[in-house]
Every structure is written in C-alpha cells, then in structure tokens.
C-alpha cells in the first residue's frame, strides 16, 4: 500500500494522543433499525462529529452518490439491493452505524472538516454489492481472479487530502481487493474493518475518495464502486497526563518506511529487527487459561500483528492473590545472545488494543486496553535482572479497564498490536547497568540469552520500581521518585486474561541516535521531531525522550543535543536497506 505527502512520525507516537482525538463514529446519527439514509430529503449531505459528508441525490432517477449512512446487518445479500450494507454486518468494533461511499456521476464522496486538522486514520471495509461482485461476478462485472484465479485483479481506494485552498496535500491508497500476488493463496477481498493510516496527508480541510479497478472498459469501472468507512480519528495531540511518550517500534513497514499493516501487499518486516525468540524454555501460566490461548510456541518467530496469534500468561483473581499464587510467566531464548548495543536492544509485542468505547467495565474510548508485564533478562537462565518500570495509573481500572500509556514506562504491553496496528514496546539493556545482578557480573548485559516476561495482575498488589527513575515533577533539581507505585490495568480478566505474548524481537544496533524516528536515516523527518521538542524538558507536553541526544542524558533538549544532531545529519544505518 503506497502513500505520499507529508512525512508522518512513527505511528504510535501519534497514537499516544488518541484520548484527546476527535473521533467520528456515526453513532450520533439516528436511524430506525435495519435502515439507511441516502439523501432523498435533498439536504445535500449530513453532519457527524465535526465534519460534513456530501451527498448528491437525483429525485428523477432516485439515485445518489457521495455518502449515505446505514445500520443494516445483513451480510448475505449481494445485489444492488445491498448497496447500503457493509460486509461486516455492523460498524467498526461492533457499533451500529457506518457510512457507505458511492462513486457515481455527480461528484466524488467528500468529507469536509469544520477546520483543518490532521486525521490519524479511519477504518475501511467493503460494501456487500461490491464484495459479492468481486467474489462471484455478476452480469456486469467479472469474478476477481477469473476462471482459474490467476487474473491479477484489484480494487483500489485512493484517499486524497486537500487543504483550505483546495491544494493537494497527499494521497493514501488502500486495496479493497488484491489478486496480484504470484501465490494465489495470498489473494484477498477485504471483509473486515481495516485501519488506514492517514497521517501522511498532513493537515487537511477535506478528503476525496476515488476507486480504480482492474475490471474497467472504455473509462468506466465495471466493479460496483462502493466502500464503507467508520471510526475516523482526528487531530492527535500529545496527552498531557503522562511524561512517557516514547513511540513503539513498528513490526512492519511500507516502501516509504512508515508503519504498515502486516497483511498489506507491500508490507515487509521492519529491517531494524535482526532476530526473534526461537525457543520456549519455560511456560508457567496462571490457572484457568483457556486451551486456545495456552500454546507457548505462539510467542516464537516474527510479530504478526494478529491479536489472536498469542499465548496468554493468565490472570490472578482476588482469591488467588490472597493465597499468594504466582503470576504467570514465560521464558524465551534466542539463537544468539542479545548484546547491549547503542539504542534499544529488544522489543516485546503484546496484543494491546485501543478502545473505541466507553463502558461500565472501565473502558474509555481512545485509551489502551493493556495487560502489562515485567520484562527480565538473564545470561545463565537462572538469575534475572528486571527492567525498572514506572506506572502512574492511580486507581483500579475495572475488568475492561483502559490506561493512558504515557503514564507507563518499561512495562511490556504498553503499545498497540492488533486491528491493523503492529507495534511493540522497546527496552534498552543499558538501563540495567546499575542493577545488582549486573554490577556483580551474574547478569552480563552483553550476553543475554534469556528473556522472561511476567504478568502483572492489575489489582494494585504489585509495584513498579519508580524510585530508580527521575520524577518529572522535580524540575530543575531532578530528584528520583520518592516511592514505588501500585500497578493497575484491566482486572480481573478471564480465559485469555493477563499479558498475552505475541513475539519478542531483537534489534540491530542504532549507531545514529539522531535517527529519532528509527527509519534508518537522519533526515527532515527527524529534524521536524527535534524542532518540536526544542528546549523542552522531561515532563513538558512537547518532550520527546529520543531527542535528548548528548551524553550523559540531562532530560533537557538544548545546544548539546543540537550539536549531536548536526554531526549525524544524513547519516544512514547499515540495516536500512537490508
């Protein structure tokens, strides 16, 4: 999937702000059950959230184009009567309403914002009419793949951003169907909600939608030109409630080095990874983990971004905690030792998800449903050093509780991995230099052979190691936290409860710290990040820890950091093009 326009930051840095984002879900629109609105009132469109969705209705022909909205749940009907149906049978995340776009003759489907903003992304899927046309063919359009499934067919949605003056800001492309693979088993027609990253468009006033199909003739597309959208997340800004805004590490990237959904046609594993866990040494889950979630081999090999491709460590309920039951854990080994190189050294992928809903169980839309865990490393497999963590969530969150991830540091499970996102939480072995195990030589951070991940029941019975970290509120004297804090996350959870391990990756050494966004080159994208953090200090809203370049770290972005940045300008990591 290709995109152009303004360079976007690593996807999770933007995701940290989802709690402050304006999100359009279409749930503010009223419809009778199993019905739709198609513009027959000649209003010219509709509003949802802070945006206007155009609609062109022709009363003479009782036809329309632009956008409609619907709550129809039927997923089996496939002719023109199903033009208002999303193939998923519901809105994204099981919600009721969604919008349907149709490209006809009177003008492209267009979303116009009340004021220019950055759009983080939206969810997209197929419409029934288009889906079944591509799947089976109809009198007007071919079956995708042809008789032998070898035809390189596709349906491509292009989203174009425009500024207030109507000037192009960029385009993003998304394949609603793709049969261009040499291996036919990889061919697909989208039938679930897929997240589409729109940050490459930059600041936009409007979005226009168009479709291109391999099944075209005489300038006309034979494939029905419909699509469905939902959950549009706009204008992420850094959340002010927590100081730990480090970005997650992308598991997969596109040709432009931005985050990619693992199932995208052009997605490749991020070349910053050189290894993955290869063996399960020990798996000891908490009681009552469901059989489906108890295969420890799911933690081996590369990340997949599949939130079902996991092994669960299980959770402990109050009775088990009272009886001093041991939290679940897993120990993994690698084909070669992990060494303390420059920058981050290893990444843990959990299956944390960004909530789309407020619920009585503690979920807050835009915050993270995260099941957290300690990360420990060992040279000999017996003695482990634990990464010192911070958790500033100050109360129980509930069974479906969510957390603000900028309040969490050095705990697995912080970054989203699933529903189109694939990012992991990074760890730097140099942060263990003062650990007694390391100082004594029992754990050699240049010869790490084992990584152990331990679930943290989110009841508040387990604590961080905050006293080993600087308290951001003590500027300019910089003192350590006075106390450790109880750790809270979703609790109690069942079946696949507790931390779920998807993968553990090992990183190439990052020789150029000024490569702030970790795409392998020090360039204008890094300069934009550095400039945005200029003269900030730990605890301020625009603070970015990776911009604190000069050694020793002083928690301030100043002239010393600028000197390092300038000395590394246009440097390229050897792993960038491997």
URHUCOR-V976756 format. One line per field, one symbol per residue. ss: DSSP state (2 for helix, 1 for strand, 0 for the rest). phi: phi as a letter, one per 30 degrees, with the letter a starting at -180 (. if undefined). psi: psi as a letter, one per 30 degrees, with the letter a starting at -180 (. if undefined). Layout:
# URHUCOR-V976756
ss = ???
phi = ???
psi = ???
This chain:
# URHUCOR-V976756
ss = 00100000002222200222011100000000000110000000111100111111110000111111110000000002220001000002220001111100000001111111111111111012222222220100100000000000011111111100000111111111110000022201100001111022201111111111100110011000011111111100000000000000110110000010000000011000111100111111000000222002222000000000001100000222220000001111111111000000011110011100000000000001100011111100000011000110000000000010222110010001110011111110222200022220000000011111111000111110022201022200000100000111000000000001101111100000000000001002222222222000100000002220000000010022222222200001000000
phi = .cbbjddcdeededdecedcddccciddccbdehbacbjddhdikbcbhcbccdacccddchbbajbbbabdcdccdbcedcdccdddiaddiiddcacccbccccldebccddbeadcdlacbadceeddddddciaecbdddjidcicdddabccccccbddciddclbbcbddabccddcddcdabdbbdcdcdcdddidbcbbccbbbbdcbahicdddecbabbahccbhdbedddbcccdddcddbbcddidebdeddecdbdedddcabecacdabbdddiddedcccddddciddciddccbcccibcddddddciddddabcbbbdbddcdddidcbbccccdbddcbcbddjdbejccdbcdadcbbbcciccbccddcbbcdcaecjdcdcbdddcbbibdjdcdalhjcbbbcdbcdddcecdeddedidccdcaccbbcccdceddjdcbdbddcbddedcecdhcdedbdcdcbaeadbbicdidcccabcccddcdcddddchcjbcbdddddddddceicbejddcdbedddddcddbibcbedddddeddceidbdddecd
psi = kllaakkllkefeeffgffglkkjfgfgkkklkhalkggfghfgalkkbhlkjlkjkjfefhllabklllgkfkgfkgaffgfgkkffgllkgglellkkkkjbfflkkkkklelklkjellkkllkeeeefeeeflaffllkkfaeggfkilljkkkjkkkafggkkfllkkkjfkjhgkejfffklkkglkkkjkgfffaklflkkklkkkfilkggkkekkillkllijkliklkkfflfigkllkkeklafgglkkkffkegklkkffkfllkfkjekjilllgkkefggjfffflalkfgjgfilkkfllkleeeefghlklllkklllflkkliakalelkkjahkkkkglklfgfkkkflkjkjllkkllkeffekkkkkklkjgkglkflehklljffgkkhkkgelkjlhfkjllklkjfffgegkeeeeffekjfgijfkkkkkkjkhfgfklahffglkjfggkgfillkfllkkkkakkllldgllkkkeljlkklkjfjffieghggkjafeeeeeeefgkgllkflegkjeffiekklkggkjaeeeeeeeefgkgkkkffeg.
